């Protein structure tokens, strides 16, 4: 295995095209397509028509929601399939079979429908019961957010990955010793996920909290990175854990969700009557989703900036405590080539889309640290 790793010039050229295509696809399928579809669905009377077919009972809300989500899924499906399967195979990043992709899509759709069905039914019940429904809805959202973070490692992650304890006992002990040395106590689970069945991309994460807390390492990381590189990746994740970034993420959600839902409430009351729809009737769901989508698009640069700051702090933690800047630089370069990530994307793309700093900035952080600390 080549170490220290240097950028592959050919992959760097391909990464420019690949990354920009993925960014544009994400913007189109994540914002433009739903915005156009939801607007057309509202102004064509489609929402009101489907709502008129529903029985006049409590079941109207969940039944409408299921029909609407199925239509929305069909609208998203072509671009989603192209981006996550066809395009990934084109660039040699996906190892997944069509059957595997279909299975993952089905499982993620069922989970999404289940949570969305519960959320929409709950929100429209609150709308019909409380004038300040958005306060109650925000509180319920935060409770669900916390519960999902807790159960995800135990119930959701295993639906998509085969998780096994790290078999190399000596290396497992070394990883746990590193965690304890850095102050991350109470962690006994080091699991390996079979990402190689899906892609060549590498990753690692701390997930869960309390009794569900564990480290998950992708087998693509374990098999294709040196132990020093892996140690810096783990140091980064420990940095997230000790910096309480999961709690910070929750607090950010808590700060944002209430004003977001309040603005959605204003949009429903302002625009629904002009469409011939009662603001709090289930036919207003597309308007609710349109307003929510547009607000989140506006907030993306702010939440992205907050996330990138946390990532930079985790990088700095790894440098200060693992103290292997050249292994960290090597890992950043290998990760970027591994995922065909543009190491120096346009500033607007990083500001709008990126949850992590551009690789070139992460590399520079490590280079600067090495100079300041006399590492050569």
C-alpha positions in Angstrom: 0.0 0.0 0.0 1.4 3.4 -1.1 2.3 5.6 1.9 2.3 8.5 2.3 -0.4 8.7 -0.3 -0.2 11.4 -3.1 -3.0 12.6 -5.3 -3.6 10.6 -8.5 -3.6 13.3 -11.3 -6.0 11.3 -13.4 -8.5 11.0 -10.5 -8.1 14.7 -9.7 -9.3 15.5 -13.3 -12.2 13.1 -13.1 -13.1 14.3 -9.6 -13.8 17.8 -10.9 -16.4 16.6 -13.3 -17.8 13.9 -10.9 -18.2 16.3 -8.0 -19.9 19.1 -10.0 -22.3 16.6 -11.5 -23.2 15.2 -8.1 -23.7 18.8 -6.7 -25.9 19.8 -9.6 -27.9 16.5 -9.3 -28.4 17.1 -5.6 -29.6 20.7 -6.2 -31.9 19.6 -9.0 -33.4 16.5 -7.3 -33.3 17.9 -3.8 -34.7 21.4 -4.4 -35.6 22.2 -8.0 -37.6 19.1 -8.9 -39.7 19.1 -5.7 -40.2 22.9 -5.9 -41.5 22.7 -9.5 -43.6 19.6 -8.8 -45.1 20.9 -5.6 -46.0 24.2 -7.2 -47.5 22.6 -10.3 -49.4 20.1 -8.1 -50.9 22.9 -6.1 -51.8 25.3 -8.9 -53.2 22.5 -11.1 -55.7 21.6 -8.4 -54.1 18.1 -8.1 -53.8 18.3 -4.3 -57.4 19.4 -3.8 -58.6 16.7 -6.2 -56.9 13.9 -4.4 -58.0 15.3 -1.0 -61.6 15.3 -2.3 -61.4 11.5 -3.0 -60.5 10.8 0.6 -63.2 9.6 3.1 -64.5 12.1 5.6 -62.9 10.6 8.6 -59.6 10.5 10.6 -58.1 8.1 8.0 -58.1 10.9 5.3 -54.8 12.4 6.6 -52.7 9.1 6.6 -54.4 7.9 3.3 -53.7 11.2 1.5 -50.2 11.2 2.9 -49.5 7.7 1.5 -50.8 8.6 -2.0 -48.9 11.9 -2.1 -45.6 10.3 -0.9 -45.9 7.6 -3.6 -46.4 10.2 -6.3 -43.5 12.3 -5.0 -41.3 9.1 -4.9 -42.0 8.4 -8.5 -41.0 12.0 -9.4 -37.7 11.6 -7.6 -36.9 8.1 -8.7 -35.3 8.6 -12.2 -32.7 11.1 -11.0 -32.1 9.2 -7.8 -31.5 6.0 -9.6 -29.2 7.6 -12.1 -27.2 9.5 -9.5 -26.8 6.7 -6.9 -26.5 3.7 -9.2 -25.8 4.4 -12.8 -23.4 7.3 -12.3 -21.6 5.6 -9.4 -21.0 2.5 -11.5 -19.9 4.7 -14.4 -17.0 6.0 -12.3 -16.2 2.7 -10.6 -17.4 3.8 -7.2 -20.3 1.5 -6.7 -20.0 -2.3 -6.2 -23.7 -2.8 -5.6 -25.9 -5.0 -7.7 -29.2 -3.8 -9.1 -31.0 -6.1 -6.7 -28.9 -4.7 -3.8 -29.7 -1.1 -4.8 -33.4 -2.0 -5.1 -33.4 -3.6 -1.7 -31.8 -0.6 -0.1 -34.2 1.7 -1.9 -37.2 -0.3 -0.7 -36.0 -0.3 2.9 -35.2 3.4 3.0 -38.5 4.1 1.4 -40.5 2.1 3.9 -38.6 3.8 6.8 -39.2 7.2 5.2 -42.9 6.5 4.6 -43.3 5.3 8.2 -41.7 8.3 9.8 -43.3 10.7 7.4 -46.7 9.2 7.9 -46.4 9.5 11.7 -45.1 13.0 11.4 -47.7 14.3 9.0 -50.6 12.7 10.9 -49.3 14.2 14.1 -48.7 17.6 12.7 -52.2 17.9 11.1 -53.7 16.6 14.4 -51.9 19.4 16.2 -53.0 21.9 13.6 -56.6 21.0 14.2 -56.2 21.1 18.0 -53.9 24.0 18.9 -53.5 27.6 17.6 -49.7 27.4 18.3 -49.4 24.0 16.7 -45.9 24.8 15.5 -44.6 24.9 19.1 -46.0 21.5 19.9 -44.8 20.1 16.5 -41.3 21.4 17.1 -41.1 19.8 20.5 -42.3 16.4 19.0 -39.8 16.8 16.2 -36.9 17.2 18.6 -38.1 14.2 20.7 -38.2 12.1 17.5 -34.8 13.4 16.5 -33.3 12.3 19.9 -35.0 8.9 19.8 -33.7 8.2 16.2 -30.2 9.2 17.2 -30.4 6.7 20.0 -32.0 3.7 18.2 -30.2 4.2 14.8 -27.1 2.1 15.7 -29.2 -0.8 17.0 -32.3 -0.9 14.7 -31.7 1.2 11.6 -28.0 0.8 10.7 -28.2 -3.0 10.8 -31.0 -2.9 8.2 -28.5 -1.7 5.6 -25.2 -3.1 6.9 -23.8 -6.3 8.2 -22.1 -5.2 11.4 -19.5 -7.4 13.0 -17.1 -6.9 15.9 -13.6 -6.1 14.7 -11.9 -9.5 14.5 -8.4 -8.4 15.0 -8.4 -8.4 18.9 -5.0 -6.7 19.2 -6.1 -3.9 16.8 -9.5 -3.6 18.5 -7.7 -3.2 21.9 -5.4 -0.6 20.3 -8.4 1.4 19.0 -10.1 1.3 22.4 -6.9 2.2 24.2 -6.6 5.3 21.8 -10.2 6.2 22.6 -9.7 5.9 26.4 -6.3 7.8 26.2 -8.1 10.6 24.4 -10.9 10.7 27.0 -13.6 8.8 25.2 -14.5 6.3 28.0 -17.5 4.0 28.1 -17.0 2.7 24.6 -16.6 -1.1 24.2 -18.1 -1.7 20.7 -15.9 -1.4 17.7 -17.9 -2.7 14.7 -17.0 -3.2 11.0 -19.6 -2.4 8.4 -19.6 -4.2 5.0 -19.5 -1.1 2.9 -17.6 -3.0 0.2 -20.9 -4.6 -0.8 -22.1 -1.2 -1.9 -19.1 1.0 -2.8 -15.4 1.6 -2.6 -15.8 4.7 -0.4 -14.4 4.7 3.1 -15.7 6.2 6.3 -15.9 5.8 10.1 -18.3 7.2 12.6 -19.2 7.4 16.3 -22.9 6.7 16.5 -25.5 6.6 19.2 -25.3 7.7 22.8 -25.6 6.1 26.2 -26.1 2.4 25.9 -26.1 2.5 22.1 -22.8 4.3 21.7 -20.3 2.6 19.4 -17.6 3.0 16.8 -18.4 1.9 13.2 -15.5 1.4 10.7 -16.2 0.7 7.1 -14.4 -2.4 5.8 -13.2 -0.2 2.9 -11.4 1.9 5.4 -9.9 -1.1 7.2 -8.7 -2.8 4.0 -7.4 0.2 2.0 -5.8 2.6 4.5 -2.7 2.2 6.7 -3.1 1.9 10.4 -1.6 5.3 11.0 -4.2 6.8 8.6 -7.0 4.9 10.3 -5.7 6.2 13.7 -6.1 9.8 12.5 -9.6 9.1 11.2 -10.5 7.6 14.6 -8.9 10.6 16.3 -11.2 12.9 14.2 -14.3 10.9 15.3 -13.2 11.0 18.9 -12.9 14.7 18.5 -16.5 14.9 17.5 -17.5 12.8 20.5 -15.5 14.8 23.0 -16.5 18.1 21.5 -20.1 17.0 22.0 -20.9 17.6 18.3 -24.0 15.4 18.4 -25.4 17.6 21.2 -24.5 20.7 19.3 -26.2 19.3 16.2 -29.3 18.7 18.3 -29.2 22.2 19.8 -28.9 23.7 16.3 -32.0 21.8 15.3 -33.7 23.1 18.4 -32.8 26.7 17.5 -34.0 26.3 13.9 -37.1 24.1 14.0 -39.4 26.5 15.8 -38.9 29.6 13.5 -39.0 27.3 10.5 -42.4 25.9 11.5 -43.6 29.3 12.4 -42.7 30.6 8.9 -44.4 27.5 7.4 -47.5 28.4 9.4 -47.4 31.9 8.0 -47.1 30.6 4.5 -50.1 28.3 4.9 -52.3 31.1 6.2 -51.1 33.5 3.5 -51.2 31.3 0.4 -53.6 28.4 1.0 -56.8 30.5 0.7 -55.7 31.8 -2.7 -55.4 28.2 -3.9 -58.9 27.4 -2.6 -57.5 25.2 0.2 -58.1 25.4 3.9 -54.7 26.3 5.6 -54.9 23.3 8.0 -56.6 20.8 5.7 -54.6 17.9 4.4 -54.7 19.3 0.9 -52.3 22.0 2.1 -49.5 19.3 2.6 -47.8 20.2 -0.7 -47.7 23.8 0.3 -46.3 22.9 3.7 -43.6 20.8 2.0 -42.8 23.6 -0.6 -42.4 26.2 2.2 -40.3 23.8 4.3 -38.1 22.9 1.3 -37.5 26.6 0.3 -36.7 27.6 3.9 -34.2 24.8 4.3 -32.6 25.8 1.0 -32.1 29.3 2.4 -30.7 27.9 5.6 -28.2 25.5 3.9 -25.3 28.0 3.9 -25.7 28.7 7.6 -26.1 25.0 8.7 -23.2 24.1 6.4 -21.0 26.7 7.9 -21.8 25.4 11.4 -21.0 21.9 10.3 -17.7 22.8 8.7 -16.6 24.5 11.9 -17.3 21.4 13.9 -15.4 19.3 11.3 -12.4 21.7 11.4 -12.4 21.4 15.2 -12.4 17.6 15.0 -9.5 17.7 12.6 -7.6 20.0 15.0 -8.4 17.6 17.8 -6.9 14.7 15.9 -3.8 16.7 15.1 -3.3 17.8 18.7 -3.8 14.4 20.2 -2.8 11.8 17.6 0.1 14.0 16.5 0.5 12.4 13.1 0.0 15.2 10.6 1.5 13.4 7.6 -0.7 10.4 8.2 -3.6 12.8 8.4 -2.6 14.5 5.2 -2.2 11.1 3.5 -5.6 10.0 4.7 -7.3 13.1 3.4 -5.7 12.6 0.0 -6.6 8.9 -0.1 -10.2 9.7 1.0 -10.6 12.3 -1.7 -9.3 10.0 -4.5 -11.2 7.1 -3.0 -14.5 9.0 -3.4 -13.6 11.2 -6.4 -14.1 14.3 -4.3 -12.9 17.5 -5.8 -10.2 18.7 -3.4 -10.6 22.3 -4.4 -14.3 22.9 -5.3 -15.7 26.3 -6.2 -16.3 28.6 -3.2 -20.0 28.8 -3.9 -20.3 25.0 -3.9 -18.5 24.6 -0.6 -20.6 27.4 1.0 -23.9 26.0 -0.3 -23.5 22.3 -0.2 -20.5 21.1 1.8 -20.9 19.8 5.3 -17.1 19.3 5.5 -14.3 21.7 4.6 -12.8 21.2 1.1 -10.0 18.6 1.3 -7.4 21.3 0.3 -8.3 23.2 3.5 -8.1 20.1 5.7 -4.7 19.3 4.2 -3.5 22.9 4.7 -4.6 22.7 8.4 -2.4 19.6 8.9 0.5 21.2 7.0 0.3 24.3 9.1 0.1 22.3 12.3 3.2 20.3 11.3 5.2 23.5 10.7 4.2 25.0 14.0 5.0 21.9 15.9 8.3 21.1 14.2 7.2 18.0 12.4 9.0 17.3 9.2 
